Amino acid sequence: IAMSSNDKRKLQSFLSETFKLGCVKGFKYFVLNMRGREELVCKIVNEPGKLVTPSSTPGGSLSGSFEAPGVDLPRNQQSLMISHRTQRRLSGYGFIDVGLPPASPSDREIDSTDEHLTMFLIAAYSRYNCPYVWVRSNHERLVRLSGENSTAKDNPLKLDSTSRWNEEDVRVWDIVSELVSVCTMPAPRNPFAVDVEYFQSLSLSESVLATGAMANFLRLVLAHGEHCYDAKILEDLTLVTQKHFRDFATLFNREMVRKIENK
């Protein structure tokens, strides 16, 4: 499918933001890893009350942090996955019965054994002109697949965020936020809640880098649109920024003392 120059710029901007987000560590409800240039692996906590958070530490008090119970899981396939007929239309390859498959089927996923996390693949392949999301593990918890067609597991998800791609300025964090609300039960009020204990477990130099990356990301979210969780993000941004500058000052002072002692 031919891409206009505007479409190319939009996709490249999305890939750039995806790469930056993939380098951020310390979220409470998910972990991210880049896989190549076009793919972001997102592992999301299924039930926070039953699990050590993905960064490293228990989730702590859960009261007031979650929404009221929503749609029960598993969802039916029609409500959560794009049908093969629609995929053929969107892909532009319907004449050869090709839909919107990921680069590799989920059956080949080598890092999908944790039953407490559900893995998703967020990918912005140039051949599709826009991002899509595929479930890579624990399909049976999330969606009730109809029939015995094994390829149904590799149908992309029917998400509000990705469906708005052609009409709106969709950011990668819009997709991650929606995935958390779909997967995590109960859904957290702030999908980007920070795991403070993760940062406390790092060395000073690691903490300076990690808190800096996190603070930059949280500022980006606040600067692009309004979200129901902005107040919660601002609270975490304040904590992370304070720790960043505190640890930076400590590290700087230690280095100055070391230089003086070595003279």
PANUVEX-678819 format. One record per atom (N, C-alpha, C, O, CB): y, z, x. Coordinates in steps of 0.05 Angstrom, whole numbers, padded with zeros to 5 digits, always signed. Glycine has a CB too. Layout:
BEGIN
YZX;...
//
This chain:
BEGIN
-00024+00000+00017;+00000+00000+00000;+00025+00000+00018;+00028+00017+00035;+00000+00025-00019;+00043-00020+00013;+00066-00022+00030;+00085+00001+00024;+00089+00010+00001;+00081-00049+00025;+00098+00012+00045;+00116+00034+00042;+00144+00024+00048;+00149+00010+00067;+00109+00057+00061;+00164+00033+00032;+00192+00027+00037;+00201+00045+00060;+00188+00064+00068;+00209+00031+00012;+00224+00039+00071;+00235+00055+00093;+00241+00083+00083;+00238+00102+00098;+00261+00042+00104;+00250+00086+00058;+00256+00113+00048;+00230+00129+00045;+00229+00153+00051;+00270+00110+00021;+00209+00115+00036;+00183+00129+00033;+00173+00138+00060;+00162+00160+00062;+00162+00110+00020;+00176+00122+00080;+00167+00129+00107;+00182+00153+00118;+00171+00171+00129;+00171+00105+00126;+00209+00153+00113;+00225+00176+00123;+00217+00201+00108;+00215+00223+00120;+00255+00170+00118;+00212+00199+00082;+00204+00223+00066;+00178+00234+00076;+00175+00258+00079;+00203+00215+00037;+00158+00216+00081;+00132+00225+00090;+00134+00237+00118;+00121+00257+00124;+00112+00202+00090;+00150+00225+00136;+00153+00235+00163;+00166+00262+00163;+00159+00280+00178;+00169+00216+00180;+00186+00266+00145;+00199+00292+00143;+00179+00313+00133;+00179+00336+00143;+00223+00290+00123;+00162+00306+00114;+00142+00324+00104;+00122+00332+00127;+00115+00355+00130;+00126+00312+00080;+00114+00312+00142;+00095+00317+00164;+00107+00335+00185;+00094+00353+00197;+00086+00291+00177;+00133+00332+00191;+00147+00348+00210;+00148+00377+00200;+00143+00396+00216;+00176+00338+00215;+00155+00381+00175;+00155+00408+00163;+00128+00421+00163;+00124+00445+00167;+00167+00408+00135;+00107+00404+00157;+00080+00414+00157;+00071+00424+00184;+00058+00445+00186;+00061+00391+00147;+00078+00409+00205;+00072+00418+00232;+00085+00444+00239;+00072+00462+00250;+00080+00396+00253;+00110+00447+00232;+00124+00472+00237;+00112+00496+00222;+00108+00517+00234;+00154+00470+00229;+00105+00491+00197;+00093+00513+00181;+00065+00520+00193;+00057+00543+00193;+00090+00505+00152;+00051+00500+00202;+00024+00505+00213;+00024+00522+00237;+00003+00533+00245;+00011+00479+00219;+00047+00525+00250;+00049+00542+00274;+00057+00571+00268;+00058+00588+00285;+00069+00530+00293;+00062+00577+00242;+00071+00603+00234;+00047+00621+00228;+00030+00613+00212;+00091+00602+00210;+00047+00645+00239;+00025+00664+00235;+00036+00690+00223;+00060+00696+00227;+00010+00670+00261;+00020+00704+00208;+00028+00730+00198;+00032+00732+00168;+00045+00750+00159;+00052+00738+00212;+00022+00713+00153;+00023+00715+00124;+00001+00733+00114;-00020+00735+00126;+00021+00687+00111;+00006+00746+00091;-00013+00765+00081;-00036+00752+00065;-00058+00762+00066;+00001+00785+00063;-00030+00730+00052;-00050+00719+00033;-00062+00693+00042;-00079+00682+00029;-00037+00715+00007;-00054+00683+00065;-00067+00658+00075;-00062+00655+00105;-00044+00667+00117;-00056+00634+00060;-00078+00638+00117;-00074+00630+00145;-00074+00600+00146;-00087+00586+00130;-00096+00642+00163;-00060+00589+00166;-00056+00560+00168;-00064+00550+00196;-00060+00564+00216;-00027+00553+00162;-00075+00526+00197;-00081+00513+00222;-00078+00483+00219;-00087+00471+00200;-00110+00520+00231;-00063+00471+00239;-00061+00443+00239;-00087+00430+00248;-00100+00441+00266;-00037+00434+00257;-00094+00408+00236;-00117+00392+00244;-00109+00364+00247;-00109+00348+00228;-00141+00395+00223;-00101+00357+00271;-00090+00330+00276;-00061+00329+00266;-00049+00350+00260;-00107+00309+00261;-00051+00305+00264;-00023+00302+00257;-00018+00302+00227;+00004+00309+00218;-00012+00276+00268;-00038+00295+00211;-00033+00291+00183;-00046+00313+00165;-00043+00312+00141;-00043+00265+00174;-00061+00331+00177;-00076+00350+00161;-00069+00379+00168;-00067+00387+00191;-00106+00346+00166;-00066+00395+00147;-00061+00424+00149;-00083+00438+00134;-00087+00434+00110;-00033+00432+00139;-00098+00455+00148;-00119+00471+00135;-00107+00498+00126;-00093+00511+00142;-00143+00476+00155;-00111+00505+00101;-00100+00529+00090;-00122+00546+00078;-00135+00537+00059;-00078+00523+00068;-00127+00569+00089;-00148+00588+00079;-00134+00610+00064;-00118+00625+00075;-00165+00599+00103;-00141+00613+00039;-00127+00631+00021;-00146+00653+00011;-00169+00648+00005;-00116+00616-00004;-00135+00677+00011;-00151+00701+00002;-00157+00698-00028;-00140+00691-00044;-00135+00727+00007;-00183+00703-00035;-00191+00701-00063;-00182+00725-00079;-00169+00722-00100;-00221+00698-00064;-00189+00749-00070;-00183+00774-00084;-00172+00794-00064;-00188+00806-00049;-00207+00785-00100;-00146+00798-00062;-00134+00815-00042;-00145+00844-00041;-00147+00856-00020;-00104+00817-00046;-00152+00854-00064;-00162+00882-00065;-00189+00886-00053;-00197+00909-00048;-00163+00891-00093;-00203+00864-00047;-00230+00867-00036;-00233+00858-00007;-00255+00857+00003;-00249+00851-00053;-00211+00852+00006;-00213+00839+00032;-00192+00849+00052;-00170+00856+00045;-00210+00810+00029;-00200+00849+00077;-00182+00851+00099;-00165+00825+00099;-00176+00804+00096;-00196+00855+00127;-00139+00828+00101;-00121+00804+00099;-00128+00785+00121;-00139+00793+00142;-00092+00813+00101;-00122+00759+00117;-00131+00739+00137;-00119+00742+00164;-00131+00734+00184;-00124+00712+00127;-00095+00755+00167;-00084+00759+00193;-00100+00779+00209;-00106+00775+00232;-00055+00768+00191;-00106+00802+00196;-00122+00822+00211;-00125+00849+00197;-00143+00864+00204;-00111+00826+00238;-00107+00855+00177;-00105+00883+00168;-00108+00885+00138;-00104+00866+00124;-00079+00894+00177;-00115+00909+00128;-00118+00913+00099;-00092+00908+00085;-00070+00911+00096;-00128+00940+00093;-00094+00899+00060;-00070+00892+00045;-00053+00916+00036;-00030+00912+00028;-00078+00877+00021;-00063+00940+00038;-00047+00963+00031;-00045+00966+00001;-00062+00957-00014;-00020+00961+00043;-00023+00979-00008;-00020+00984-00037;-00016+00958-00051;-00001+00941-00043;+00004+01002-00041;-00030+00955-00074;-00028+00930-00089;-00011+00932-00114;-00004+00912-00126;-00056+00922-00097;-00003+00957-00121;+00013+00960-00146;+00040+00946-00144;+00053+00949-00123;+00016+00990-00152;+00048+00932-00165;+00073+00919-00166;+00076+00894-00150;+00097+00881-00150;+00094+00938-00156;+00054+00886-00136;+00055+00862-00119;+00044+00838-00132;+00045+00816-00121;+00040+00868-00094;+00032+00840-00156;+00018+00818-00168;+00027+00813-00197;+00037+00831-00211;-00012+00824-00168;+00023+00788-00205;+00029+00780-00233;+00007+00789-00252;-00015+00798-00243;+00032+00749-00234;+00012+00788-00277;-00008+00794-00297;-00030+00773-00295;-00025+00750-00288;+00004+00795-00326;-00055+00780-00303;-00077+00761-00301;-00070+00735-00316;-00059+00735-00338;-00102+00773-00312;-00077+00712-00302;-00072+00686-00314;-00097+00672-00323;-00114+00684-00336;-00057+00669-00294;-00099+00647-00316;-00122+00630-00324;-00147+00640-00309;-00147+00644-00285;-00117+00600-00318;-00169+00643-00324;-00194+00652-00312;-00206+00630-00295;-00202+00606-00300;-00214+00660-00334;-00221+00638-00274;-00235+00619-00257;-00265+00622-00263;-00274+00644-00271;-00229+00625-00227;-00280+00600-00259;-00271+00574-00250;-00258+00558-00273;-00264+00562-00297;-00295+00558-00240;-00240+00540-00265;-00226+00522-00284;-00244+00498-00289;-00262+00492-00273;-00199+00513-00273;-00240+00485-00312;-00256+00460-00316;-00245+00438-00299;-00221+00438-00292;-00255+00452-00346;-00262+00419-00292;-00255+00398-00273;-00232+00381-00283;-00215+00373-00266;-00279+00381-00268;-00230+00376-00308;-00209+00358-00319;-00181+00371-00315;-00162+00356-00312;-00214+00353-00348;-00180+00397-00316;-00154+00410-00314;-00144+00414-00285;-00120+00417-00280;-00155+00437-00327;-00163+00413-00266;-00155+00419-00239;-00158+00396-00219;-00147+00397-00197;-00172+00442-00229;-00174+00376-00226;-00178+00354-00208;-00170+00327-00220;-00172+00323-00244;-00208+00352-00200;-00160+00309-00203;-00152+00283-00211;-00177+00266-00217;-00196+00265-00200;-00134+00269-00190;-00178+00254-00240;-00202+00238-00247;-00205+00214-00228;-00186+00205-00216;-00200+00229-00276;-00230+00204-00227;-00235+00182-00209;-00220+00157-00219;-00211+00140-00202;-00265+00176-00207;-00217+00154-00245;-00203+00131-00256;-00174+00131-00247;-00163+00111-00238;-00204+00131-00286;-00161+00155-00248;-00133+00157-00239;-00131+00154-00209;-00112+00142-00200;-00122+00185-00247;-00151+00163-00194;-00151+00160-00165;-00151+00130-00158;-00136+00121-00140;-00174+00174-00153;-00167+00115-00172;-00169+00086-00166;-00142+00072-00171;-00134+00054-00156;-00191+00073-00183;-00128+00081-00192;-00102+00070-00198;-00081+00078-00177;-00066+00061-00168;-00092+00078-00225;-00082+00103-00168;-00062+00112-00149;-00067+00102-00121;-00048+00097-00106;-00062+00142-00149;-00092+00098-00114;-00099+00090-00087;-00091+00061-00080;-00086+00054-00057;-00128+00094-00082;-00091+00045-00101;-00086+00016-00096;-00111+00001-00088;-00111-00023-00083;-00065+00013-00075;-00134+00016-00086;-00159+00004-00078;-00179+00004-00101;-00203+00003-00096;-00170+00017-00053;-00170+00006-00125;-00188+00008-00148;-00205-00016-00151;-00227-00014-00163;-00172+00012-00173;-00196-00039-00141;-00212-00064-00144;-00238-00062-00128;-00256-00078-00133;-00195-00088-00135;-00239-00044-00109;-00265-00040-00094;-00276-00012-00100;-00292-00001-00084;-00260-00044-00064;-00266+00000-00122;-00277+00026-00132;-00273+00049-00111;-00290+00066-00108;-00306+00024-00138;-00249+00049-00098;-00243+00070-00079;-00221+00087-00091;-00200+00077-00100;-00234+00058-00052;-00225+00113-00091;-00205+00132-00101;-00187+00143-00079;-00175+00128-00064;-00219+00154-00115;-00186+00170-00078;-00168+00184-00059;-00184+00204-00043;-00179+00228-00045;-00144+00197-00073;-00204+00195-00028;-00220+00214-00012;-00205+00225+00012;-00187+00212+00022;-00246+00201-00003;-00213+00249+00022;-00201+00259+00047;-00213+00243+00070;-00231+00227+00066;-00206+00290+00050;-00204+00249+00094;-00214+00234+00118;-00243+00239+00122;-00257+00222+00133;-00198+00242+00142;-00253+00263+00115;-00282+00269+00117;-00290+00286+00093;-00274+00302+00083;-00288+00284+00144;-00314+00283+00083;-00323+00298+00059;-00325+00328+00065;-00330+00336+00088;-00350+00287+00049;-00322+00344+00045;-00323+00373+00049;-00350+00383+00058;-00353+00404+00071;-00316+00388+00023;-00372+00367+00053;-00398+00375+00062;-00400+00376+00092;-00418+00389+00103;-00419+00356+00051;-00382+00362+00106;-00382+00362+00135;-00363+00383+00147;-00360+00385+00171;-00373+00335+00145;-00351+00399+00130;-00333+00420+00139;-00349+00441+00154;-00368+00453+00144;-00318+00433+00115;-00341+00446+00179;-00356+00465+00196;-00345+00493+00196;-00357+00511+00206;-00356+00455+00225;-00321+00496+00184;-00308+00523+00184;-00303+00532+00156;-00280+00538+00148;-00282+00521+00200;-00324+00534+00140;-00321+00541+00111;-00341+00561+00101;-00349+00560+00078;-00323+00516+00095;-00348+00580+00118;-00370+00599+00111;-00360+00625+00099;-00377+00641+00089;-00386+00604+00135;-00335+00632+00100;-00325+00657+00091;-00322+00657+00061;-00306+00643+00050;-00297+00664+00104;-00339+00673+00048;-00339+00674+00018;-00314+00687+00007;-00309+00684-00017;-00363+00688+00008;-00299+00702+00023;-00275+00716+00013;-00250+00699+00015;-00229+00707+00005;-00272+00742+00029;-00252+00676+00028;-00229+00658+00030;-00237+00631+00019;-00260+00622+00021;-00220+00655+00060;-00218+00617+00007;-00222+00590-00001;-00206+00571+00016;-00182+00576+00020;-00216+00586-00032;-00219+00551+00027;-00205+00532+00045;-00195+00508+00030;-00209+00496+00014;-00223+00524+00068;-00170+00500+00036;-00159+00476+00025;-00149+00458+00048;-00142+00468+00069;-00135+00483+00005;-00149+00432+00042;-00139+00413+00061;-00115+00400+00049;-00117+00386+00029;-00161+00392+00069;-00091+00405+00061;-00067+00391+00053;-00062+00368+00073;-00059+00373+00097;-00042+00411+00053;-00062+00344+00062;-00060+00321+00080;-00039+00301+00069;-00038+00296+00045;-00087+00307+00084;-00024+00290+00087;-00005+00269+00080;-00012+00244+00096;+00001+00236+00116;+00025+00278+00087;-00033+00230+00086;-00042+00206+00099;-00023+00183+00093;-00014+00180+00070;-00071+00199+00090;-00016+00168+00113;+00002+00146+00109;-00009+00125+00090;+00006+00111+00076;+00009+00132+00136;-00035+00123+00089;-00047+00102+00071;-00044+00110+00041;-00046+00092+00024;-00077+00099+00077;-00038+00135+00036;-00034+00144+00008;-00004+00147+00001;+00003+00149-00023;-00048+00170+00003;+00013+00146+00021;+00042+00147+00016;+00053+00174+00007;+00077+00177+00002;+00050+00127-00004;+00035+00194+00003;+00044+00220-00007;+00022+00241-00001;+00000+00234+00005;+00050+00219-00038;+00029+00267-00003;+00009+00287+00003;-00010+00292-00020;-00003+00289-00044;+00023+00313+00010;-00035+00299-00013;-00055+00308-00033;-00068+00333-00021;-00066+00339+00002;-00075+00286-00039;-00083+00347-00039;-00097+00371-00031;-00126+00370-00040;-00131+00362-00063;-00083+00397-00042;-00144+00377-00022;-00173+00378-00029;-00184+00405-00024;-00176+00419-00005;-00188+00356-00013;-00203+00414-00041;-00217+00439-00036;-00239+00434-00015;-00253+00414-00017;-00229+00450-00063;-00241+00452+00004;-00261+00448+00026;-00283+00469+00026;-00302+00466+00040;-00247+00449+00052;-00280+00491+00010;-00301+00511+00009;-00299+00526-00017;-00279+00525-00032;-00298+00531+00033;-00321+00540-00024;-00322+00556-00048;-00313+00541-00074;-00299+00552-00091;-00304+00581-00045;-00322+00516-00075;-00315+00500-00099;-00323+00513-00125;-00308+00513-00145;-00328+00472-00097;-00347+00525-00125;-00358+00536-00150;-00341+00559-00161;-00341+00564-00185;-00386+00545-00145;-00326+00573-00143;-00309+00595-00153;-00284+00584-00167;-00274+00595-00186;-00301+00613-00129;-00274+00562-00157;-00249+00551-00166;-00251+00532-00189;-00235+00533-00208;-00235+00537-00143;-00271+00515-00189;-00273+00494-00209;-00302+00490-00218;-00321+00491-00203;-00262+00467-00198;-00305+00485-00244;-00331+00480-00256;-00336+00450-00256;-00326+00435-00273;-00333+00492-00285;-00351+00440-00236;-00355+00411-00233;-00374+00402-00255;-00394+00414-00261;-00367+00405-00205;-00367+00379-00266;-00384+00367-00287;-00403+00347-00276;-00396+00332-00257;-00367+00354-00309;-00428+00346-00286;-00447+00327-00276;-00458+00334-00249;-00454+00357-00240;-00435+00300-00274;-00473+00316-00237;-00487+00321-00212;-00476+00303-00190;-00489+00300-00169;-00517+00318-00215;-00453+00291-00194;-00442+00273-00174;-00430+00290-00151;-00409+00303-00155;-00420+00255-00187;-00442+00288-00128;-00433+00305-00105;-00405+00297-00096;-00391+00313-00083;-00453+00303-00082;-00397+00272-00101;-00371+00264-00091;-00348+00277-00107;-00325+00276-00098;-00368+00234-00093;-00354+00289-00130;-00333+00303-00146;-00320+00325-00130;-00297+00332-00135;-00345+00313-00172;-00335+00337-00111;-00324+00359-00095;-00300+00350-00078;-00284+00366-00070;-00346+00371-00077;-00299+00324-00074;-00277+00313-00057;-00256+00299-00073;-00240+00283-00062;-00289+00294-00037;-00254+00305-00099;-00232+00296-00115;-00207+00313-00107;-00209+00337-00104;-00237+00299-00146;-00184+00300-00104;-00159+00316-00099;-00152+00333-00123;-00159+00326-00146;-00136+00297-00091;-00137+00354-00118;-00129+00372-00139;-00105+00360-00155;-00089+00346-00145;-00121+00399-00128;-00104+00368-00180;-00083+00360-00198;-00062+00382-00198;-00063+00401-00214;-00094+00354-00227;-00042+00380-00180;-00022+00401-00176;+00005+00391-00186;+00012+00368-00184;-00020+00409-00147;+00020+00410-00197;+00048+00403-00205;+00064+00394-00182;+00080+00375-00184;+00061+00428-00219;+00061+00408-00159;+00078+00401-00136;+00073+00373-00125;+00092+00358-00121;+00073+00422-00114;+00048+00365-00122;+00043+00339-00111;+00049+00317-00132;+00056+00295-00125;+00013+00337-00102;+00046+00323-00157;+00051+00303-00178;+00081+00297-00180;+00088+00276-00191;+00041+00313-00205;+00098+00315-00170;+00127+00310-00171;+00138+00295-00146;+00162+00291-00144;+00141+00337-00173;+00120+00287-00129;+00128+00275-00103;+00148+00252-00106;+00167+00251-00091;+00103+00266-00088;+00143+00234-00124;+00160+00210-00127;+00187+00216-00140;+00205+00200-00137;+00146+00189-00143;+00189+00238-00155;+00214+00244-00169;+00231+00266-00156;+00255+00267-00160;+00207+00253-00197;+00218+00283-00139;+00233+00306-00129;+00228+00309-00098;+00211+00296-00086;+00224+00332-00143;+00244+00327-00087;+00242+00332-00058;+00221+00355-00054;+00229+00378-00052;+00270+00340-00046;+00196+00347-00053;+00174+00367-00052;+00170+00376-00023;+00168+00359-00005;+00148+00355-00063;+00170+00402-00018;+00166+00413+00008;+00137+00423+00011;+00124+00429-00009;+00186+00436+00014;+00128+00425+00035;+00100+00434+00039;+00096+00462+00029;+00074+00469+00020;+00093+00432+00069;+00116+00479+00030;+00113+00506+00021;+00111+00508-00010;+00101+00527-00021;+00136+00524+00030;+00122+00487-00024;+00118+00486-00053;+00088+00483-00059;+00078+00495-00078;+00134+00462-00065;+00074+00467-00043;+00045+00462-00047;+00030+00488-00040;+00012+00495-00056;+00035+00439-00030;+00036+00500-00018;+00022+00525-00010;+00026+00547-00031;+00007+00561-00038;+00032+00535+00017;+00050+00549-00041;+00056+00569-00062;+00039+00565-00087;+00028+00584-00098;+00086+00569-00069;+00037+00540-00095;+00021+00534-00119;-00009+00539-00114;-00023+00548-00132;+00025+00504-00127;-00018+00533-00090;-00046+00538-00083;-00053+00568-00084;-00074+00576-00094;-00053+00527-00055;-00034+00584-00074;-00038+00613-00076;-00040+00622-00105;-00057+00639-00111;-00016+00628-00061;-00023+00612-00122;-00023+00620-00150;-00048+00611-00164;-00057+00624-00183;+00002+00609-00164;-00059+00588-00155;-00084+00578-00167;-00108+00594-00158;-00127+00599-00173;-00088+00548-00161;-00109+00601-00132;-00133+00612-00120;-00134+00642-00120;-00155+00653-00126;-00134+00603-00091;-00112+00656-00114;-00113+00685-00110;-00112+00699-00137;-00094+00694-00153;-00090+00694-00092;-00131+00717-00141;-00132+00732-00166;-00133+00762-00161;-00151+00772-00147;-00157+00724-00182;-00113+00777-00171;-00090+00767-00186;-00070+00753-00168;-00069+00758-00144;-00076+00791-00201;-00053+00736-00179;-00034+00721-00163;-00011+00739-00153;+00000+00754-00169;-00022+00697-00180;-00005+00738-00128;+00017+00754-00117;+00044+00745-00127;+00049+00721-00131;+00016+00755-00087;+00063+00764-00130;+00090+00757-00139;+00104+00741-00117;+00121+00724-00122;+00106+00782-00146;+00097+00747-00092;+00109+00732-00069;+00086+00720-00053;+00073+00733-00038;+00126+00751-00051;+00082+00694-00056;+00060+00681-00042;+00063+00681-00012;+00044+00679+00003;+00057+00652-00051;+00088+00684-00002;+00094+00684+00026;+00098+00712+00038;+00112+00716+00058;+00118+00667+00032;+00087+00732+00024;+00089+00760+00034;+00080+00762+00063;+00060+00749+00071;+00073+00779+00017;+00094+00778+00078;+00088+00780+00107;+00070+00804+00112;+00072+00825+00100;+00115+00784+00123;+00051+00800+00130;+00033+00821+00139;+00046+00836+00162;+00042+00828+00185;+00004+00809+00147;+00060+00857+00156;+00076+00871+00177;+00057+00883+00198;+00064+00882+00222;+00092+00894+00164;+00034+00892+00190;+00016+00904+00209;+00005+00884+00229;-00002+00891+00252;-00008+00917+00195;+00004+00859+00221;-00004+00838+00240;+00016+00836+00263;+00008+00835+00287;-00006+00810+00226;+00041+00836+00257;+00062+00835+00278;+00062+00860+00296;+00067+00859+00320;+00090+00831+00266;+00056+00883+00283;+00055+00907+00299;+00031+00908+00318;+00032+00923+00338;+00053+00931+00280;+00011+00891+00313;-00012+00890+00331;-00008+00873+00355;-00025+00873+00374;-00036+00881+00315;+00014+00857+00356;+00019+00838+00378;+00032+00851+00402;+00045+00872+00399;+00035+00815+00368;+00029+00839+00425;+00044+00847+00448;+00074+00840+00444;+00080+00825+00425;+00034+00834+00474;+00091+00851+00460;+00120+00846+00457;+00127+00817+00458;+00141+00807+00440;+00136+00861+00478;+00117+00803+00478;+00123+00775+00481;+00112+00758+00457;+00125+00740+00447;+00112+00764+00507;+00087+00765+00448;+00076+00751+00426;+00092+00757+00400;+00096+00739+00384;+00046+00759+00422;+00100+00782+00397;+00115+00789+00373;+00142+00775+00372;+00150+00766+00350;+00120+00819+00373;+00156+00772+00394;+00181+00758+00395;+00178+00729+00385;+00194+00719+00369;+00194+00758+00423;+00157+00716+00395;+00152+00688+00387;+00144+00686+00357;+00154+00670+00342;+00131+00675+00404;+00125+00704+00349;+00115+00702+00322;+00135+00710+00301;+00137+00697+00280;+00090+00721+00320;+00151+00731+00306;+00171+00739+00287;+00194+00718+00285;+00205+00714+00264;+00183+00767+00294;+00200+00706+00308;+00220+00685+00308;+00212+00661+00291;+00228+00650+00275;+00226+00676+00336;+00186+00653+00294;+00176+00631+00278;+00176+00638+00248;+00183+00621+00231;+00148+00623+00287;+00167+00662+00242;+00166+00671+00214;+00194+00672+00202;+00198+00663+00179;+00152+00698+00212;+00213+00684+00216;+00240+00686+00206;+00252+00659+00201;+00266+00655+00181;+00258+00702+00225;+00247+00640+00219;+00257+00613+00215;+00246+00600+00190;+00260+00587+00175;+00251+00595+00240;+00220+00604+00185;+00207+00592+00161;+00218+00605+00136;+00225+00590+00117;+00177+00596+00163;+00220+00631+00135;+00230+00644+00111;+00259+00636+00105;+00266+00633+00081;+00229+00675+00114;+00275+00632+00125;+00303+00622+00121;+00302+00594+00108;+00319+00587+00091;+00319+00622+00147;+00283+00577+00118;+00281+00550+00107;+00275+00551+00077;+00287+00536+00061;+00259+00534+00122;+00256+00568+00069;+00249+00570+00041;+00273+00578+00024;+00278+00567+00003;+00226+00590+00037;+00288+00598+00034;+00311+00608+00019;+00333+00587+00018;+00349+00587-00002;+00322+00633+00032;+00335+00569+00038;+00356+00550+00039;+00351+00525+00022;+00369+00509+00017;+00361+00541+00067;+00326+00522+00012;+00318+00498-00002;+00308+00505-00030;+00285+00509-00035;+00297+00482+00013;+00327+00507-00049;+00320+00512-00077;+00318+00542-00083;+00319+00559-00066;+00294+00499-00083;+00316+00547-00109;+00313+00574-00119;+00284+00579-00128;+00272+00562-00140;+00332+00580-00142;+00274+00603-00121;+00247+00610-00128;+00246+00638-00140;+00264+00654-00134;+00228+00608-00103;+00227+00643-00156;+00225+00669-00169;+00219+00691-00149;+00223+00715-00155;+00204+00669-00191;+00210+00684-00125;+00203+00704-00105;+00224+00706-00083;+00219+00718-00062;+00176+00697-00093;+00248+00695-00087;+00268+00695-00065;+00276+00723-00057;+00280+00728-00033;+00293+00680-00075;+00279+00742-00076;+00287+00769-00069;+00266+00782-00051;+00273+00796-00033;+00291+00786-00095;+00240+00777-00057;+00219+00789-00040;+00219+00776-00012;+00215+00790+00007;+00192+00784-00054;+00224+00750-00011;+00226+00737+00015;+00249+00748+00031;+00246+00752+00055;+00229+00706+00011;+00271+00753+00018;+00295+00764+00033;+00288+00792+00044;+00297+00798+00066;+00319+00766+00014;+00273+00808+00030;+00265+00834+00040;+00248+00831+00065;+00253+00844+00085;+00249+00849+00019;+00229+00813+00064;+00211+00808+00087;+00227+00796+00110;+00222+00803+00134;+00188+00790+00080;+00245+00778+00104;+00262+00765+00125;+00278+00786+00140;+00280+00785+00164;+00281+00744+00113;+00289+00806+00125;+00304+00827+00138;+00286+00843+00157;+00294+00849+00180;+00316+00846+00117;+00262+00850+00148;+00244+00866+00165;+00236+00850+00190;+00235+00861+00212;+00220+00874+00149;+00229+00825+00186;+00219+00808+00208;+00241+00803+00229;+00237+00804+00253;+00208+00782+00198;+00266+00798+00219;+00288+00793+00237;+00295+00818+00253;+00300+00816+00277;+00313+00784+00220;+00295+00841+00240;+00300+00866+00255;+00280+00870+00277;+00287+00878+00299;+00300+00890+00235;+00254+00866+00270;+00234+00869+00291;+00237+00849+00313;+00232+00856+00336;+00206+00867+00278;+00244+00825+00306;+00248+00804+00326;+00269+00812+00347;+00264+00811+00371;+00256+00778+00313;+00292+00820+00338;+00314+00827+00356;+00308+00854+00371;+00316+00857+00394;+00340+00829+00341;+00295+00872+00357;+00287+00897+00370;+00268+00892+00393;+00271+00903+00415;+00276+00917+00350;+00247+00876+00388;+00227+00870+00408;+00239+00853+00431;+00232+00856+00454;+00203+00857+00396;+00257+00835+00423;+00270+00819+00444;+00287+00836+00463;+00286+00832+00487;+00288+00797+00431;+00302+00855+00452;+00318+00873+00468;+00300+00890+00486;+00307+00893+00510;+00335+00891+00451;+00278+00900+00476;+00260+00916+00492;+00248+00899+00515;+00246+00909+00537;+00237+00928+00475;+00240+00875+00508;+00228+00858+00528;+00249+00850+00550;+00243+00849+00573;+00217+00832+00515;+00273+00845+00541;+00295+00838+00560;+00301+00861+00579;+00304+00858+00603;+00320+00830+00545;+00302+00885+00567;+00308+00909+00584;+00286+00914+00604;+00292+00922+00627;+00313+00933+00566;+00262+00911+00595;+00239+00915+00614;+00240+00895+00637;+00235+00902+00660;+00212+00912+00599;+00247+00870+00631;+00249+00850+00652;+00272+00856+00671;+00269+00852+00695;+00253+00822+00639;+00294+00866+00661;+00316+00873+00678;+00309+00896+00696;+00316+00896+00720;+00341+00880+00662;+00296+00916+00686;+00287+00939+00702;+00267+00930+00723;+00268+00940+00746;+00273+00960+00684;+00249+00912+00716;+00230+00902+00736;+00244+00887+00759;+00236+00890+00782;+00209+00883+00722;+00264+00871+00752;+00279+00857+00773;+00294+00876+00792;+00295+00872+00816;+00298+00837+00760;+00306+00896+00780;+00320+00916+00796;+00301+00931+00815;+00308+00935+00838;+00335+00936+00778;+00278+00939+00805;+00259+00953+00821;+00247+00936+00843;+00239+00947+00864;+00237+00962+00803;+00247+00910+00839;+00236+00892+00860;+00256+00883+00881;+00249+00870+00900;+00224+00868+00846;+00281+00891+00877;+00301+00884+00897;+00298+00901+00923;+00313+00897+00942;+00329+00888+00886;
//
